[in-house]
């Protein structure tokens, strides 16, 4: 224990930084051991019951953009339960998009702001994907409006040959 006031103030100033460093190191260590790319900007670790074990500051900031009243340490109810199962690994809200993936017995959570692409319908996303892969407007139209001519699914190769 610090014996002088100067030492006490130094320890008091360092402890929050040490705690945050520990959180970030834990995130990187756990995710890295499973071969996952980890950028700690808006990442967190939680258990299957939705309780946070470690979270980067950007994670809590983005979470509060969607749920301003959220206090933690449990995730908001919309992100608990079914969402933490593998078949429900994405949540798209008004302000954020959240993804989760298993990391041992924990889940690695990734948050980001909602983009315009998140608001597209499945069909609009398909058209954007085909256009982005180099298909022409005409071939995309043929593929979308006459799927029997180009097979059962539209792919860049079938759209270009249509």
C-alpha positions as CSV (number, residue, x, y, z in Angstrom):
1,X,0.0,0.0,0.0
2,X,1.2,3.5,-0.7
3,X,2.4,5.3,2.3
4,X,2.6,8.8,1.0
5,X,-0.1,11.0,-0.5
6,X,1.9,11.3,-3.7
7,X,2.1,7.5,-4.1
8,X,-1.6,7.2,-3.4
9,X,-2.5,9.7,-6.1
10,X,-0.3,8.0,-8.6
11,X,-1.9,4.6,-7.9
12,X,-5.3,6.1,-8.1
13,X,-4.5,7.6,-11.5
14,X,-3.0,4.4,-12.8
15,X,-5.6,1.8,-11.8
16,X,-8.3,2.7,-14.4
17,X,-5.6,2.5,-17.2
18,X,-4.3,-0.8,-15.9
19,X,-7.9,-2.2,-15.8
20,X,-8.6,-1.1,-19.3
21,X,-5.3,-2.6,-20.5
22,X,-6.2,-5.9,-18.8
23,X,-9.6,-5.8,-20.6
24,X,-8.0,-5.2,-24.0
25,X,-5.3,-7.8,-23.5
26,X,-7.9,-10.4,-22.5
27,X,-10.0,-9.7,-25.6
28,X,-7.0,-10.1,-27.8
29,X,-5.7,-13.2,-26.0
30,X,-9.0,-15.1,-26.0
31,X,-9.9,-14.2,-29.6
32,X,-6.4,-14.7,-30.9
33,X,-6.2,-18.2,-29.4
34,X,-9.2,-19.1,-31.7
35,X,-7.6,-17.5,-34.7
36,X,-10.0,-14.7,-34.9
37,X,-9.2,-11.2,-36.1
38,X,-9.5,-8.9,-33.2
39,X,-9.6,-5.1,-33.5
40,X,-10.5,-3.9,-30.0
41,X,-12.4,-0.9,-31.2
42,X,-15.9,-2.1,-30.4
43,X,-15.5,-5.6,-29.1
44,X,-16.5,-7.4,-26.0
45,X,-16.6,-10.9,-24.5
46,X,-19.8,-12.3,-22.9
47,X,-21.0,-15.6,-21.6
48,X,-24.1,-17.5,-22.8
49,X,-26.3,-15.7,-20.3
50,X,-25.4,-12.3,-21.7
51,X,-23.0,-11.1,-18.9
52,X,-20.1,-9.1,-20.1
53,X,-16.6,-10.3,-19.1
54,X,-14.5,-7.7,-20.9
55,X,-15.5,-4.8,-23.1
56,X,-13.6,-2.0,-25.0
57,X,-14.8,1.5,-24.3
58,X,-16.1,1.9,-27.9
59,X,-18.3,-1.2,-27.3
60,X,-20.2,0.4,-24.4
61,X,-20.5,3.7,-26.3
62,X,-22.1,2.0,-29.3
63,X,-24.3,-0.1,-27.1
64,X,-25.6,3.1,-25.4
65,X,-26.3,4.6,-28.9
66,X,-28.9,1.8,-29.3
67,X,-30.0,1.6,-25.6
68,X,-29.3,4.9,-23.9
69,X,-30.5,3.6,-20.5
70,X,-28.2,0.5,-20.5
71,X,-26.1,0.2,-17.4
72,X,-24.5,-3.3,-17.7
73,X,-23.0,-5.7,-16.8
74,X,-25.6,-7.8,-18.6
75,X,-26.4,-7.1,-22.3
76,X,-29.7,-5.5,-23.1
77,X,-32.5,-8.0,-23.4
78,X,-32.6,-7.8,-27.2
79,X,-29.1,-9.2,-27.2
80,X,-29.6,-11.9,-24.6
81,X,-30.9,-15.4,-25.1
82,X,-31.6,-16.4,-28.7
83,X,-29.2,-13.8,-30.2
84,X,-26.2,-15.5,-28.5
85,X,-26.9,-18.8,-30.2
86,X,-24.9,-19.5,-33.4
87,X,-28.0,-19.4,-35.7
88,X,-28.8,-15.9,-34.6
89,X,-25.5,-14.2,-34.7
90,X,-26.5,-10.8,-36.1
91,X,-28.7,-8.1,-34.7
92,X,-29.5,-5.0,-36.8
93,X,-31.0,-2.2,-34.8
94,X,-31.8,1.5,-35.4
95,X,-28.2,2.6,-34.5
96,X,-26.0,-0.4,-34.4
97,X,-25.2,-3.8,-36.0
98,X,-24.1,-6.4,-33.6
99,X,-22.4,-9.7,-34.5
100,X,-21.3,-12.5,-32.3
101,X,-19.2,-15.6,-32.8
102,X,-18.2,-18.4,-30.4
103,X,-14.8,-18.2,-28.6
104,X,-14.7,-21.3,-26.5
105,X,-17.5,-21.1,-23.9
106,X,-17.7,-17.3,-24.5
107,X,-19.0,-15.1,-27.3
108,X,-17.0,-12.4,-29.1
109,X,-19.3,-9.5,-29.7
110,X,-18.6,-6.9,-32.4
111,X,-20.5,-3.7,-32.8
112,X,-20.6,-1.1,-35.5
113,X,-22.8,1.7,-36.7
114,X,-25.7,0.9,-39.0
115,X,-24.8,1.7,-42.7
116,X,-27.0,2.2,-45.7
117,X,-26.2,-1.3,-46.9
118,X,-27.9,-2.7,-43.8
119,X,-31.2,-1.1,-44.8
120,X,-31.3,-2.9,-48.2
121,X,-33.7,-5.7,-48.8
122,X,-32.4,-9.2,-49.8
123,X,-33.2,-8.5,-53.4
124,X,-31.5,-5.1,-53.4
125,X,-28.4,-6.7,-51.8
126,X,-28.3,-9.3,-54.5
127,X,-28.4,-6.6,-57.2
128,X,-25.7,-4.6,-55.4
129,X,-23.6,-7.8,-55.1
130,X,-23.9,-8.5,-58.8
131,X,-23.2,-5.0,-59.9
132,X,-20.2,-4.8,-57.6
133,X,-18.8,-8.0,-59.1
134,X,-18.8,-6.4,-62.6
135,X,-22.2,-7.5,-64.1
136,X,-23.9,-5.1,-66.5
137,X,-27.3,-3.5,-65.8
138,X,-28.8,-5.5,-68.7
139,X,-27.4,-8.9,-67.5
140,X,-28.5,-8.2,-63.9
141,X,-32.0,-7.3,-65.1
142,X,-32.1,-10.6,-67.2
143,X,-31.0,-12.6,-64.2
144,X,-33.4,-11.0,-61.8
145,X,-36.5,-10.9,-64.0
146,X,-35.9,-14.1,-66.0
147,X,-34.2,-16.5,-63.5
148,X,-35.1,-19.5,-65.6
149,X,-32.8,-18.3,-68.4
150,X,-29.8,-18.1,-66.2
151,X,-30.3,-21.0,-63.7
152,X,-31.8,-21.1,-60.3
153,X,-29.5,-18.5,-58.7
154,X,-27.9,-15.4,-59.9
155,X,-24.2,-15.3,-59.7
156,X,-21.7,-13.0,-61.4
157,X,-20.9,-15.6,-64.0
158,X,-24.6,-16.4,-64.8
159,X,-25.5,-12.7,-64.8
160,X,-22.7,-11.9,-67.2
161,X,-23.7,-14.7,-69.6
162,X,-27.4,-13.8,-69.5
